[in-house]
Amino acid sequence: MFDGLYFEFPKLIFVIFFFIACASLCKMKLPSIYFPHTGEFLKQSVSASKTLFFLKWLGIVMLILALMSPVKDEPYELEPKEGYEIALILDASESMKAQGFDARNEQLTRFDVVKEIVGDFVSHRKSDNIGLVVFGQYSFIASPLTYDENILNKIVSQLYIGMAGKYTALNTSLAQGVNLLKMSKSKSKVAILLTDGYSTKEIDKIPLDIALQMAKKEGVKVYPIGIGMPHEYNQNVLLKIAEDTGGVAFGASSAAELKEVYKKIDELEKSEIKSESFTYIKYYYAFPLFVSLISLMLYIFLRNRRGYA
């Protein structure tokens, strides 16, 4: 609690020499310095009580410490109000049930691995405003843009395969991600689109060209990621999305490769705006002042009860 404590007015410690000199040279006048309205106490001699001596000097020392103003600098950070606006677009279709994507645990589904890696990515983007779009047969906004990484990670952890249907509406999900970023005034808008399959034309109502026009109009840079073996997703479509929006297309056939992809995107879109750090001064003078007050009150009480001057 008191680590890093210092005094605003350390030179006031020399006031103690005034009291020491007074105690040595003008003993008969000492009580009047502290208790100017208790003249009747001067009728009798002062007791040499060790208790009174301790209480008197404890009160004096604590009073001087309070006057020296013990303080401590407490750092804090303001929540960032600007930064990258990022839309995470995740495929939750039935094909994400495939296992064997993570060599360390082949029982995990692709979606389990994606949730873990995306959660880690979110935790590293502390200065960014991040939202989440989930898609399958249809797409929906699972989380609006937020700076709160804890809430977003909790939402990610509760996602499950098939919650948006079993098919893949890739183009519609891209348009939904653009809509998520549409109201933002940020100059840096990024969408990270992850899928493991081909778009189902009968389900995907929005043509790719329309979705790309929307992205370019809003200034959204898209990083498409295909996971699984290269033949399992449409590489040409992902390359076109990246080329038309100024992003980069990636492929990942394993959990380790996918982790590297998100790491690379994190480096490519490193946030330039950091949260501001400040410090405020916390005062602790009340503690010694309280001890001083109690000590002097007890000193007066005991002197009065014993009939001392």
Residue pairs with C-beta under 8 A, 6 or more apart in sequence:
2 72
2 284
3 72
4 72
4 73
5 70
5 71
5 72
5 284
6 70
6 71
6 72
7 68
7 69
7 70
7 71
8 68
8 69
8 70
8 71
9 67
9 68
9 69
10 68
12 64
12 67
12 68
13 64
13 68
15 64
15 67
16 60
16 61
16 64
19 60
22 29
22 30
22 33
23 30
27 46
28 42
31 38
31 41
31 42
31 46
31 309
32 39
32 42
34 56
34 296
35 41
35 300
38 300
41 303
41 304
41 308
41 309
42 309
43 309
44 307
44 308
44 309
45 308
45 309
46 52
46 308
46 309
47 303
47 306
47 308
49 302
49 306
51 302
52 299
52 302
52 303
52 308
55 295
55 296
55 298
55 299
55 302
56 295
56 296
56 299
58 291
58 292
58 295
59 291
59 292
59 293
59 295
59 296
59 299
60 292
61 292
62 288
62 289
62 291
62 292
62 295
63 288
63 289
63 292
65 285
65 288
65 292
66 285
66 286
66 288
66 289
66 292
67 285
69 283
69 285
70 283
70 284
70 285
70 287
70 288
71 281
71 282
71 283
71 284
72 281
72 282
72 284
73 279
73 280
73 281
73 282
74 279
74 280
74 281
74 282
75 277
75 278
75 279
76 277
76 278
76 279
76 280
77 275
77 276
77 277
77 278
78 275
78 276
78 277
78 278
79 147
79 275
80 126
80 127
80 128
80 147
80 273
80 274
80 275
80 276
82 186
82 273
83 127
83 128
83 129
83 186
83 188
83 271
83 273
84 125
84 127
84 128
84 129
84 186
84 188
84 189
84 190
84 269
84 271
85 128
85 129
85 130
85 131
85 145
85 181
85 184
85 186
85 188
85 189
85 190
86 125
86 128
86 129
86 130
86 131
86 189
86 190
86 191
86 192
86 269
87 130
87 131
87 132
87 133
87 177
87 178
87 180
87 181
87 189
87 190
87 191
87 192
87 220
88 118
88 121
88 122
88 130
88 131
88 132
88 133
88 192
88 194
89 133
89 134
89 135
89 139
89 173
89 174
89 176
89 177
89 191
89 192
89 193
89 194
90 114
90 118
90 132
90 133
90 134
90 135
90 159
90 194
91 135
91 136
91 168
91 170
91 173
91 194
91 195
91 196
91 197
92 111
92 134
92 135
92 136
92 159
92 160
92 161
92 162
92 163
92 164
93 135
93 136
93 137
93 161
93 162
93 164
93 165
93 166
93 167
93 168
93 196
93 197
94 136
94 161
94 162
94 166
94 167
95 110
95 168
95 196
95 197
95 228
95 232
96 109
96 110
96 111
96 114
96 161
96 196
97 109
97 110
97 111
97 161
98 109
98 110
98 196
98 228
99 106
99 107
99 108
99 109
99 110
100 106
101 108
101 109
101 110
101 113
101 227
101 228
101 254
101 255
101 258
102 108
102 112
102 113
102 254
102 255
103 254
103 255
103 256
104 255
109 161
110 196
110 227
110 228
111 159
111 160
111 161
113 255
113 258
114 194
114 227
114 258
115 156
115 157
115 159
117 255
117 258
117 259
117 262
118 156
118 262
119 153
119 156
119 157
120 259
120 262
121 262
121 265
121 266
122 130
122 149
122 152
122 153
122 156
123 149
123 153
124 266
125 149
125 266
125 271
126 149
126 275
127 271
127 273
127 274
127 275
128 147
128 271
129 145
129 146
129 147
129 184
129 186
130 143
130 145
130 146
130 147
130 149
130 152
131 141
131 143
131 144
131 145
131 146
131 180
131 181
132 141
132 142
132 143
132 152
132 155
132 156
133 139
133 140
133 141
133 142
133 173
133 176
133 177
133 180
134 140
134 142
134 159
134 163
134 164
135 164
135 168
135 169
135 170
135 172
135 173
135 176
136 162
136 163
136 164
136 165
136 166
136 167
136 168
136 169
137 164
137 165
137 166
137 167
137 168
137 169
137 200
137 203
138 164
138 165
138 169
138 172
138 203
139 164
139 169
139 172
139 173
139 176
140 164
140 176
141 176
141 179
141 180
142 155
142 159
143 151
143 152
143 155
144 180
145 180
145 181
145 184
146 152
165 203
167 200
167 203
168 195
168 197
168 198
168 199
168 200
168 203
168 204
169 199
169 200
169 203
169 204
169 205
170 193
170 195
170 198
170 199
170 204
170 208
170 234
170 237
171 199
171 204
171 206
171 207
171 208
171 210
171 211
172 204
172 205
172 206
172 211
173 193
174 191
174 193
174 208
174 211
174 212
174 214
174 215
174 222
174 241
175 206
175 210
175 211
175 214
177 191
177 193
177 220
177 222
178 191
178 211
178 214
178 215
178 218
178 220
179 214
181 189
181 191
181 218
181 220
182 218
187 219
188 269
189 218
189 219
189 220
189 221
190 220
190 221
190 222
190 223
190 247
190 269
191 215
191 220
191 221
191 222
191 223
191 245
192 222
192 223
192 225
192 262
192 265
193 222
193 223
193 224
193 225
193 238
193 241
194 224
194 225
194 227
195 224
195 225
195 226
195 227
195 233
195 238
196 226
196 227
196 228
196 232
196 233
197 228
197 232
197 233
198 233
198 234
199 208
199 234
199 237
208 237
208 240
208 241
212 240
212 241
212 244
212 245
215 222
215 241
215 244
215 245
216 244
216 245
220 245
221 245
221 246
221 247
221 269
222 241
222 242
222 245
222 247
223 242
223 247
223 248
223 249
223 250
223 265
223 268
224 237
224 238
224 241
224 242
224 247
224 249
224 250
225 238
225 249
225 250
225 251
225 252
225 258
225 261
226 232
226 233
226 234
226 235
226 238
226 249
226 250
226 251
226 252
227 233
227 251
227 252
227 253
227 258
228 253
229 253
230 251
230 253
233 251
235 249
235 251
238 249
238 251
239 249
241 247
241 249
242 248
242 249
243 249
248 265
248 268
250 261
250 264
250 265
251 257
252 258
252 260
252 261
303 309
